[in-house]
Amino acid sequence: MILEVIVRHYRRRTLGIVLAFGILMVGLVAAPASYAATPASGTGTLTTTHTTITYNGVHFTTPNASGQPVNNTPTCNATTDPCDNFALQVDLTGAPAAYSATHAVNVSIAYPSKPGVEYDLYIFNASGGLVASTASGSDPTSAVIPAVTGAYTVTVVPFAPDPTVLPTSPSYTGTIALQQFAPAAPVGTQSTPGFTNYPIPRTDPYSDTAGEPSIGADWKTGAIMYKTDMDPYSVVFNDAVAPATATWNDRPTFTTVTSFDPILFVDHNTNRTFVSDLLPNTMSQYSFSDNDGQAYTPGVGFGIASGVDHQTIGGGPFAVGSAITQTPTTAYPDAVYYCSQDIATALCALSRDGGLTYTGNGTAIPIYNLTQCGGIHGHVKVAPDGTVYVPNKSCGSNQGMAVSTDNGLNWTVRTVPDSTPGSWDPSIGIGQNNVGRPSGTASNTIYYGYDDGSGHAQIAVSHDRGLTWTPSVDVGAAFGIQNTAFPTVVAGDDNRAAYAFLGSPTAGAGGSSNAADFNGVWHLYVAFTYDGGATWKTIDATPNDPVQRGPICNQGTTCSGSPNTRNLLDFIDSTVDNQGRVLVGYADGCIDACVQHGTNTMNNGYDALATIARQSSGLPLFATPPGTGTGTGGTTPTATPEPGSGVLYATGLAGLLAALQVWRRRARRAAPVRTETEEDS
């Protein structure tokens, strides 16, 4: 999403879209090291014996919006742009060798939660580099950094100070503490799953522009739908040969305009594919297909007239209940939801006619406000009982989700109590049936995968729509993962799920920043549970081919353009096919010479090659393959179904936006259908 690079750290602001691109560039290179304490609240040192620091902030009367919208770090001075800086020293001298691998530093500021009141939090390292930030507008506001010895500056900025605080009282209180990570996930005893990776043929002219892909499965035809900023593709796997091969069929939509933030969703109940492209005027060009992209029907209205970013589409059965008035208006059986954040809030709209129109043709319902969660959210998911979930990486001091049990009429925020705010959007997987569901539970199991802000891959499980949770566990511990990006979770049977993510065993806050000295190597990992989250088995799905070398930047426009450390953009995606195989759609940032160049990140090409990792062995997510849904589907692919034994066999803003294209998108093209085949094992 190009607009995210503008609004990521200032989601409540009015965007200054009339600013010249040159001014934006000046903002991008402002040096955090020049900030001055105005005044300093104090200093403190964290050690293994002094694990918590509390302090009172200063009293603010003047707002500071200096970093908006041209930068995502503030300017601080004593007259017009006040800040409060706390000098933090982390000293782990004498700590056990593994201490940093099991602990993090949690920085939190608390203030009375009132509409319109907001204090933002920034953490800088000794050289002035931004390590972490939170501008959620929620109380408390928290950020987590790795527990690494060094000097840091904790900067609090009064974007909108509380005028009712007495002059003799602090505007906020701060707490800085060393915290222990979630324990390593117990390891399952099932056979280890395997994956084969299938990149798009290089002959496709846009094969290497595949950041933040979406993926879905048509359970009737077996086709896998894949989309990034390129056209949608129908990918057909041939399991009659070993290893299986993949054919990428270009399925262009009718749009020829510049596209941002593309998204795709396949409803496996109906096998309808939904495709949307966010346009520069904050509207979506949107359509759906009932034959794997061979033909499209344009939607009419999107329910959200001004959603600027993080659009997402999901669907599933309507919820039932005495107080519910929203039901299907056509023969299409499922509800369809279109959600997007709009700087100061996030909204969802309901379609009752299969995605043709949405609630009110221009109206939508807020799912939370900024006193509850930050504006940026993850992908909407719908449970078999009709419960709707939209995850969020920052809901006060935790991660959480907006939940609706009445078809989007009302929403409640529920949090994972032992989580901390993260760097990337979390993801939810939902059990698709009652197989393995714990007795006495009234809803399908949900699996909440997230990075905890310090880089670890955590997951928690709920059996009651997020009212209570199992303790979070670290599914990356078996590989020593210290930095995580792009969580994505999918479930099959109620007790089977898979959590995919990019991970690196290299520690340090540079993993999600611009840090040129971060030499981490990233692979695609997938963790499986077959017992409802009691145990997990994690595998490296790309053991011989890194997905990225160096950082994966999530700092918006401050990410380096040379090299382009934001090449992979904001997420990956996963799905399950009609045999229970897990498929992960991702962009490969390390190809050709980069694969063999060891830890030298200077040799990384920062590519974004469209790729699918497909499960080729091990237990699937369905003990018995599910039905094929009610959709008409498209051309049946050439494939040999695997035995139904539950085991997979090894076979197989106009001017400004245009200027910002260095980070984002290309002009889409209308192209003829073409078929190419390539397999990469």
NORMOBEL-V267490 format. One record per residue. N is the residue number from 1. OMEGA is omega in whole degrees, -180 to 180 (none if undefined). Layout:
BEGIN
n=N omega=OMEGA
n=N omega=OMEGA
END
This chain:
BEGIN
n=1 omega=180
n=2 omega=-178
n=3 omega=179
n=4 omega=-179
n=5 omega=175
n=6 omega=-170
n=7 omega=-172
n=8 omega=-177
n=9 omega=179
n=10 omega=-170
n=11 omega=-179
n=12 omega=-171
n=13 omega=169
n=14 omega=-173
n=15 omega=178
n=16 omega=-172
n=17 omega=177
n=18 omega=-180
n=19 omega=177
n=20 omega=-180
n=21 omega=178
n=22 omega=178
n=23 omega=177
n=24 omega=-179
n=25 omega=176
n=26 omega=179
n=27 omega=-176
n=28 omega=-175
n=29 omega=176
n=30 omega=-173
n=31 omega=177
n=32 omega=-177
n=33 omega=-177
n=34 omega=-176
n=35 omega=179
n=36 omega=176
n=37 omega=-173
n=38 omega=-19
n=39 omega=178
n=40 omega=176
n=41 omega=180
n=42 omega=180
n=43 omega=177
n=44 omega=-179
n=45 omega=173
n=46 omega=174
n=47 omega=179
n=48 omega=176
n=49 omega=176
n=50 omega=-166
n=51 omega=-178
n=52 omega=174
n=53 omega=172
n=54 omega=179
n=55 omega=175
n=56 omega=177
n=57 omega=178
n=58 omega=174
n=59 omega=-180
n=60 omega=171
n=61 omega=-176
n=62 omega=177
n=63 omega=178
n=64 omega=177
n=65 omega=-171
n=66 omega=-178
n=67 omega=-174
n=68 omega=-4
n=69 omega=-170
n=70 omega=-179
n=71 omega=175
n=72 omega=170
n=73 omega=-172
n=74 omega=166
n=75 omega=-177
n=76 omega=170
n=77 omega=-170
n=78 omega=-173
n=79 omega=-173
n=80 omega=-175
n=81 omega=-176
n=82 omega=172
n=83 omega=173
n=84 omega=-176
n=85 omega=175
n=86 omega=-179
n=87 omega=-177
n=88 omega=173
n=89 omega=173
n=90 omega=-177
n=91 omega=-179
n=92 omega=177
n=93 omega=180
n=94 omega=179
n=95 omega=176
n=96 omega=-176
n=97 omega=-176
n=98 omega=-173
n=99 omega=-178
n=100 omega=180
n=101 omega=-177
n=102 omega=-177
n=103 omega=176
n=104 omega=176
n=105 omega=179
n=106 omega=179
n=107 omega=-176
n=108 omega=173
n=109 omega=-178
n=110 omega=178
n=111 omega=-179
n=112 omega=-178
n=113 omega=180
n=114 omega=176
n=115 omega=177
n=116 omega=180
n=117 omega=-178
n=118 omega=172
n=119 omega=-177
n=120 omega=-172
n=121 omega=178
n=122 omega=178
n=123 omega=-178
n=124 omega=175
n=125 omega=-173
n=126 omega=180
n=127 omega=179
n=128 omega=179
n=129 omega=179
n=130 omega=-179
n=131 omega=180
n=132 omega=177
n=133 omega=175
n=134 omega=177
n=135 omega=-173
n=136 omega=-177
n=137 omega=-179
n=138 omega=179
n=139 omega=-4
n=140 omega=174
n=141 omega=-171
n=142 omega=172
n=143 omega=-177
n=144 omega=176
n=145 omega=178
n=146 omega=178
n=147 omega=-179
n=148 omega=179
n=149 omega=179
n=150 omega=178
n=151 omega=-178
n=152 omega=173
n=153 omega=176
n=154 omega=-176
n=155 omega=176
n=156 omega=-175
n=157 omega=180
n=158 omega=178
n=159 omega=178
n=160 omega=-175
n=161 omega=180
n=162 omega=-177
n=163 omega=-177
n=164 omega=179
n=165 omega=-179
n=166 omega=-179
n=167 omega=-179
n=168 omega=-177
n=169 omega=177
n=170 omega=178
n=171 omega=-179
n=172 omega=171
n=173 omega=-178
n=174 omega=175
n=175 omega=178
n=176 omega=-174
n=177 omega=169
n=178 omega=180
n=179 omega=180
n=180 omega=178
n=181 omega=170
n=182 omega=-179
n=183 omega=176
n=184 omega=180
n=185 omega=173
n=186 omega=-174
n=187 omega=178
n=188 omega=-178
n=189 omega=-178
n=190 omega=178
n=191 omega=-176
n=192 omega=177
n=193 omega=176
n=194 omega=-179
n=195 omega=169
n=196 omega=-176
n=197 omega=-175
n=198 omega=175
n=199 omega=174
n=200 omega=177
n=201 omega=-179
n=202 omega=179
n=203 omega=175
n=204 omega=-174
n=205 omega=-179
n=206 omega=-178
n=207 omega=-173
n=208 omega=178
n=209 omega=-166
n=210 omega=177
n=211 omega=-180
n=212 omega=180
n=213 omega=169
n=214 omega=-179
n=215 omega=178
n=216 omega=-176
n=217 omega=171
n=218 omega=-175
n=219 omega=179
n=220 omega=-177
n=221 omega=-175
n=222 omega=-180
n=223 omega=176
n=224 omega=-180
n=225 omega=-173
n=226 omega=-180
n=227 omega=165
n=228 omega=176
n=229 omega=173
n=230 omega=174
n=231 omega=169
n=232 omega=176
n=233 omega=168
n=234 omega=-176
n=235 omega=-177
n=236 omega=180
n=237 omega=179
n=238 omega=-180
n=239 omega=176
n=240 omega=176
n=241 omega=180
n=242 omega=-4
n=243 omega=-179
n=244 omega=176
n=245 omega=-178
n=246 omega=174
n=247 omega=180
n=248 omega=180
n=249 omega=-180
n=250 omega=180
n=251 omega=-175
n=252 omega=172
n=253 omega=-175
n=254 omega=-176
n=255 omega=176
n=256 omega=-178
n=257 omega=177
n=258 omega=-173
n=259 omega=174
n=260 omega=170
n=261 omega=-180
n=262 omega=-179
n=263 omega=178
n=264 omega=176
n=265 omega=175
n=266 omega=175
n=267 omega=-175
n=268 omega=174
n=269 omega=-176
n=270 omega=-178
n=271 omega=174
n=272 omega=178
n=273 omega=178
n=274 omega=-177
n=275 omega=180
n=276 omega=177
n=277 omega=180
n=278 omega=-175
n=279 omega=-177
n=280 omega=-180
n=281 omega=178
n=282 omega=170
n=283 omega=-179
n=284 omega=169
n=285 omega=-161
n=286 omega=179
n=287 omega=177
n=288 omega=-176
n=289 omega=176
n=290 omega=179
n=291 omega=175
n=292 omega=173
n=293 omega=177
n=294 omega=174
n=295 omega=-176
n=296 omega=171
n=297 omega=-180
n=298 omega=174
n=299 omega=-180
n=300 omega=-179
n=301 omega=-175
n=302 omega=178
n=303 omega=-179
n=304 omega=-175
n=305 omega=-173
n=306 omega=177
n=307 omega=-170
n=308 omega=-165
n=309 omega=174
n=310 omega=175
n=311 omega=180
n=312 omega=179
n=313 omega=175
n=314 omega=-179
n=315 omega=179
n=316 omega=-177
n=317 omega=170
n=318 omega=171
n=319 omega=179
n=320 omega=-180
n=321 omega=-173
n=322 omega=-175
n=323 omega=-173
n=324 omega=-179
n=325 omega=-176
n=326 omega=-178
n=327 omega=-180
n=328 omega=176
n=329 omega=177
n=330 omega=179
n=331 omega=179
n=332 omega=-167
n=333 omega=-169
n=334 omega=170
n=335 omega=176
n=336 omega=-178
n=337 omega=173
n=338 omega=-178
n=339 omega=178
n=340 omega=174
n=341 omega=-176
n=342 omega=177
n=343 omega=-176
n=344 omega=-180
n=345 omega=170
n=346 omega=-173
n=347 omega=174
n=348 omega=177
n=349 omega=-177
n=350 omega=169
n=351 omega=180
n=352 omega=-178
n=353 omega=174
n=354 omega=178
n=355 omega=179
n=356 omega=176
n=357 omega=180
n=358 omega=-174
n=359 omega=172
n=360 omega=-178
n=361 omega=178
n=362 omega=176
n=363 omega=178
n=364 omega=-175
n=365 omega=175
n=366 omega=-179
n=367 omega=171
n=368 omega=173
n=369 omega=-171
n=370 omega=169
n=371 omega=-179
n=372 omega=-176
n=373 omega=173
n=374 omega=-174
n=375 omega=-176
n=376 omega=-178
n=377 omega=177
n=378 omega=-173
n=379 omega=180
n=380 omega=177
n=381 omega=-178
n=382 omega=-179
n=383 omega=177
n=384 omega=178
n=385 omega=177
n=386 omega=176
n=387 omega=-177
n=388 omega=-178
n=389 omega=172
n=390 omega=-175
n=391 omega=-179
n=392 omega=-175
n=393 omega=-175
n=394 omega=175
n=395 omega=-173
n=396 omega=-178
n=397 omega=-179
n=398 omega=164
n=399 omega=-175
n=400 omega=-177
n=401 omega=170
n=402 omega=-174
n=403 omega=174
n=404 omega=177
n=405 omega=-178
n=406 omega=175
n=407 omega=173
n=408 omega=178
n=409 omega=-179
n=410 omega=-176
n=411 omega=178
n=412 omega=177
n=413 omega=176
n=414 omega=-174
n=415 omega=173
n=416 omega=-165
n=417 omega=-179
n=418 omega=178
n=419 omega=172
n=420 omega=-178
n=421 omega=-175
n=422 omega=-179
n=423 omega=-173
n=424 omega=179
n=425 omega=174
n=426 omega=-178
n=427 omega=-179
n=428 omega=169
n=429 omega=-174
n=430 omega=175
n=431 omega=-172
n=432 omega=180
n=433 omega=-178
n=434 omega=-179
n=435 omega=179
n=436 omega=-179
n=437 omega=-179
n=438 omega=180
n=439 omega=178
n=440 omega=179
n=441 omega=-174
n=442 omega=-177
n=443 omega=180
n=444 omega=-180
n=445 omega=173
n=446 omega=-180
n=447 omega=-173
n=448 omega=-179
n=449 omega=-175
n=450 omega=166
n=451 omega=-170
n=452 omega=179
n=453 omega=176
n=454 omega=173
n=455 omega=-176
n=456 omega=-178
n=457 omega=-175
n=458 omega=173
n=459 omega=177
n=460 omega=-174
n=461 omega=176
n=462 omega=178
n=463 omega=-177
n=464 omega=176
n=465 omega=175
n=466 omega=176
n=467 omega=175
n=468 omega=-175
n=469 omega=166
n=470 omega=176
n=471 omega=177
n=472 omega=175
n=473 omega=-177
n=474 omega=-177
n=475 omega=178
n=476 omega=-174
n=477 omega=-178
n=478 omega=178
n=479 omega=180
n=480 omega=-175
n=481 omega=-180
n=482 omega=176
n=483 omega=-176
n=484 omega=175
n=485 omega=169
n=486 omega=175
n=487 omega=173
n=488 omega=-174
n=489 omega=175
n=490 omega=179
n=491 omega=176
n=492 omega=169
n=493 omega=-174
n=494 omega=-178
n=495 omega=-180
n=496 omega=-179
n=497 omega=178
n=498 omega=-179
n=499 omega=180
n=500 omega=180
n=501 omega=168
n=502 omega=-177
n=503 omega=176
n=504 omega=177
n=505 omega=179
n=506 omega=-179
n=507 omega=176
n=508 omega=-177
n=509 omega=-179
n=510 omega=-177
n=511 omega=180
n=512 omega=-178
n=513 omega=180
n=514 omega=-166
n=515 omega=-178
n=516 omega=-177
n=517 omega=176
n=518 omega=-175
n=519 omega=-179
n=520 omega=176
n=521 omega=-174
n=522 omega=173
n=523 omega=173
n=524 omega=178
n=525 omega=176
n=526 omega=178
n=527 omega=-178
n=528 omega=167
n=529 omega=177
n=530 omega=-178
n=531 omega=175
n=532 omega=178
n=533 omega=177
n=534 omega=176
n=535 omega=-180
n=536 omega=173
n=537 omega=-176
n=538 omega=179
n=539 omega=173
n=540 omega=-177
n=541 omega=179
n=542 omega=-170
n=543 omega=-175
n=544 omega=-174
n=545 omega=-180
n=546 omega=175
n=547 omega=180
n=548 omega=167
n=549 omega=-177
n=550 omega=-175
n=551 omega=167
n=552 omega=-166
n=553 omega=176
n=554 omega=-176
n=555 omega=173
n=556 omega=-175
n=557 omega=177
n=558 omega=174
n=559 omega=-177
n=560 omega=174
n=561 omega=-180
n=562 omega=1
n=563 omega=-177
n=564 omega=-177
n=565 omega=176
n=566 omega=-175
n=567 omega=-177
n=568 omega=176
n=569 omega=-161
n=570 omega=-178
n=571 omega=164
n=572 omega=-175
n=573 omega=180
n=574 omega=178
n=575 omega=176
n=576 omega=-177
n=577 omega=-173
n=578 omega=173
n=579 omega=-180
n=580 omega=177
n=581 omega=173
n=582 omega=174
n=583 omega=-179
n=584 omega=174
n=585 omega=-179
n=586 omega=174
n=587 omega=180
n=588 omega=-178
n=589 omega=-177
n=590 omega=-178
n=591 omega=176
n=592 omega=-174
n=593 omega=-179
n=594 omega=-174
n=595 omega=-173
n=596 omega=-171
n=597 omega=173
n=598 omega=-177
n=599 omega=-179
n=600 omega=-176
n=601 omega=180
n=602 omega=179
n=603 omega=178
n=604 omega=-179
n=605 omega=-177
n=606 omega=179
n=607 omega=177
n=608 omega=-175
n=609 omega=180
n=610 omega=-174
n=611 omega=173
n=612 omega=170
n=613 omega=-175
n=614 omega=179
n=615 omega=-176
n=616 omega=178
n=617 omega=-179
n=618 omega=-179
n=619 omega=175
n=620 omega=180
n=621 omega=173
n=622 omega=176
n=623 omega=174
n=624 omega=-178
n=625 omega=-178
n=626 omega=173
n=627 omega=-175
n=628 omega=177
n=629 omega=-174
n=630 omega=-175
n=631 omega=178
n=632 omega=177
n=633 omega=-179
n=634 omega=180
n=635 omega=-180
n=636 omega=-178
n=637 omega=175
n=638 omega=-177
n=639 omega=175
n=640 omega=-179
n=641 omega=177
n=642 omega=-178
n=643 omega=-178
n=644 omega=-177
n=645 omega=-177
n=646 omega=178
n=647 omega=174
n=648 omega=179
n=649 omega=-174
n=650 omega=175
n=651 omega=179
n=652 omega=none
n=653 omega=-128
n=654 omega=-175
n=655 omega=180
n=656 omega=179
n=657 omega=179
n=658 omega=-180
n=659 omega=-177
n=660 omega=-178
n=661 omega=176
n=662 omega=177
n=663 omega=-166
n=664 omega=-158
n=665 omega=173
n=666 omega=172
n=667 omega=-180
n=668 omega=-180
n=669 omega=171
n=670 omega=-173
n=671 omega=177
n=672 omega=176
n=673 omega=179
n=674 omega=-176
n=675 omega=175
n=676 omega=-177
n=677 omega=174
n=678 omega=179
n=679 omega=-180
n=680 omega=-179
n=681 omega=none
END
